[in-house]
């Protein structure tokens, strides 16, 4: 038939024009070339999926290491007493243990029964309205859970800035969005000592000038009370 003859003539024409590309079989385009293309496509696809699934991609290898799970030795012995608990509480709250230790240092110096004239209670000096009716405010785990939840909120509101987080923890999260000159004097003082104390802890500066300065001006009686409460020498 003419249709069949035309097809046969067409195939021979292809052989004559492309002898190296087609080889000895006119079906090489759909055979030998199609298979490598398929293999290449599958390889690229699998490679892409592997890059997404592999946590050790170049970007993750070059990323900074995670925060230490232990606290710096700069903190006073009364806070070091809680080192293991601080690591546990920090992990549960997704916070840097040194930030948690800095807050405890200033708030209570590790005294689990500390109470302020404003009514703040426990290790992290948590105000009564942050507790549930069934909570024991002086239970260390409960006090840490409520206090550090607020610290985590403060840190998030401050865009990860520890200095702003401290201001929010002391003066209320609302102060973070306000100009510093409007902050209460106590909040300014809190940040003045807390921020460099935290930086000293992070950078391994021991002894910490900031902590020593705070201790001499505000921490002597607080830490003495904590030491007595914990039965430390």
C-alpha positions in Angstrom: 0.0 0.0 0.0 1.2 3.5 -0.6 1.0 4.4 3.1 3.2 1.5 4.1 5.7 2.2 1.3 5.9 5.8 2.4 6.7 4.7 5.9 9.4 2.4 4.8 11.0 5.0 2.6 11.0 7.5 5.5 12.8 5.0 7.8 15.5 4.5 5.2 15.9 8.2 4.8 16.5 8.6 8.5 19.2 5.9 8.4 21.0 7.7 5.6 21.0 11.1 7.2 21.8 10.1 10.8 23.9 6.9 10.7 25.8 7.7 13.9 22.9 9.0 15.9 20.7 6.1 15.1 23.1 3.2 15.0 22.1 0.1 13.2 18.4 0.2 14.4 16.0 2.9 13.4 14.3 2.6 16.9 17.5 3.7 18.8 15.9 7.1 19.6 13.1 5.5 21.6 15.5 2.8 23.0 19.1 3.7 23.7 18.6 7.4 24.1 15.3 7.2 26.0 16.7 5.0 28.7 19.6 7.4 29.6 17.2 10.3 29.7 14.9 8.4 32.0 17.8 7.4 34.3 19.0 11.0 34.3 15.6 12.3 35.2 15.1 9.7 38.0 18.6 10.5 39.4 17.9 14.2 39.5 14.6 13.6 41.2 16.1 11.3 43.8 19.0 13.7 44.4 16.5 16.5 45.0 14.5 14.4 47.5 17.7 13.4 49.3 18.8 17.0 49.7 15.5 17.8 51.4 15.7 14.9 53.7 19.4 15.1 54.6 19.9 17.3 57.6 23.7 17.5 56.9 23.3 19.7 53.9 26.0 22.4 53.4 23.8 25.1 54.9 23.3 23.0 58.1 26.9 22.0 58.4 27.9 25.7 58.3 25.2 26.9 60.7 26.4 27.9 64.2 26.3 25.3 66.9 23.4 25.0 69.3 23.6 26.7 72.7 25.3 24.8 75.4 23.2 22.5 77.6 25.0 23.4 80.7 25.4 26.8 82.5 28.6 28.9 82.7 30.8 28.7 85.8 30.4 32.5 86.3 27.2 32.1 88.2 27.2 32.0 92.0 27.2 28.7 93.9 23.5 29.2 94.8 22.6 29.2 91.1 25.0 26.4 90.3 23.1 24.3 92.8 20.2 24.3 90.2 22.5 23.6 87.2 20.9 20.3 86.2 17.4 21.6 86.7 18.2 24.7 84.7 19.4 22.6 81.8 16.2 20.6 81.9 13.9 23.6 82.2 15.7 25.5 79.4 15.4 22.5 77.1 11.7 22.3 77.8 11.2 26.0 77.1 13.7 26.1 74.2 15.8 28.7 75.9 19.5 29.1 76.4 20.4 27.7 79.8 22.7 30.8 80.4 19.8 33.1 79.8 17.7 31.1 82.3 20.5 31.2 84.8 20.9 34.9 84.4 17.2 35.5 85.2 17.5 33.2 88.3 20.7 35.0 89.4 19.0 38.4 89.4 15.6 37.3 90.6 16.3 35.0 93.5 19.9 33.9 93.5 18.5 30.4 93.7 16.3 30.8 96.7 13.2 28.7 96.0 11.2 30.4 98.7 12.1 34.0 97.7 9.2 36.5 97.8 9.3 40.2 96.9 7.4 43.1 98.4 5.3 43.1 95.2 4.2 39.5 95.8 6.5 37.8 93.2 7.4 34.2 94.3 10.0 31.5 94.0 13.1 31.0 91.9 12.0 33.1 89.0 9.9 35.6 91.0 6.7 34.8 89.2 3.7 37.0 90.0 0.6 35.3 91.4 -1.6 35.9 88.3 0.6 33.6 86.2 -0.3 30.5 88.2 -3.3 28.2 88.0 -5.4 27.6 91.0 -4.0 24.1 91.5 -0.3 25.3 91.3 2.2 25.4 94.1 4.0 28.6 93.2 7.1 27.6 95.3 7.5 24.2 93.6 10.6 24.6 91.5 9.3 22.8 88.5 6.0 24.7 88.5 7.7 28.1 89.2 10.1 27.5 86.3 7.4 26.4 83.9 5.3 29.5 84.5 8.3 31.9 84.6 10.1 30.6 81.6 6.9 30.5 79.5 6.7 34.2 80.0 10.4 34.6 79.3 10.0 32.7 76.1 7.1 34.9 75.1 9.2 38.0 75.9 12.1 36.7 73.8 9.8 36.0 70.8 8.2 39.4 71.1 11.7 41.0 71.2 12.7 39.2 68.0 15.2 37.0 69.8 17.0 39.9 71.5 17.9 38.7 75.0 18.2 42.3 76.3 14.6 43.1 75.2 13.5 39.8 76.6 14.9 40.8 80.0 13.2 44.1 79.9 9.9 42.4 79.0 10.4 39.9 81.8 10.9 42.6 84.4 8.6 45.4 83.2 6.0 43.4 81.2 6.1 42.5 77.5 4.4 45.8 76.6 7.6 47.7 77.4 9.5 46.0 74.5 7.7 48.1 71.9 8.3 51.3 73.8 11.2 53.7 73.8 13.8 52.9 76.5 13.5 56.3 78.1 10.0 55.4 79.1 11.0 52.3 80.9 10.8 52.2 84.7 14.0 52.7 86.5 14.0 49.1 87.8 13.6 47.7 84.3 16.6 49.9 83.1 18.7 48.6 86.0 17.6 45.0 85.4 18.8 45.3 81.8 21.9 47.2 82.7 23.2 44.3 84.8 21.4 41.4 83.2 22.5 41.9 79.6 26.3 42.1 80.1 26.0 39.3 82.7 24.4 37.1 80.0 27.1 38.1 77.5 29.8 37.2 80.0 28.3 33.8 80.5 28.0 33.2 76.8 31.6 34.3 76.1 33.2 32.5 79.0 34.4 35.6 80.8 35.1 34.4 84.3 34.9 36.1 86.7 32.1 38.3 85.3 32.6 42.0 86.0 28.8 42.5 85.5 27.8 39.7 87.9 30.3 40.9 90.5 29.1 44.5 90.2 25.5 43.4 90.6 26.4 41.1 93.6 28.1 43.9 95.5 25.3 46.4 94.9 22.2 44.2 95.1 23.0 40.6 95.6 24.8 40.1 98.9 21.7 39.7 101.2 19.7 37.9 98.5 22.4 35.3 97.9 23.1 34.9 101.6 19.4 34.1 102.2 19.5 31.6 99.3 22.6 29.9 100.6 21.0 29.5 104.1 17.8 28.1 102.5 19.7 25.6 100.4 22.1 24.6 103.3 25.2 25.6 101.5 28.5 26.4 103.3 
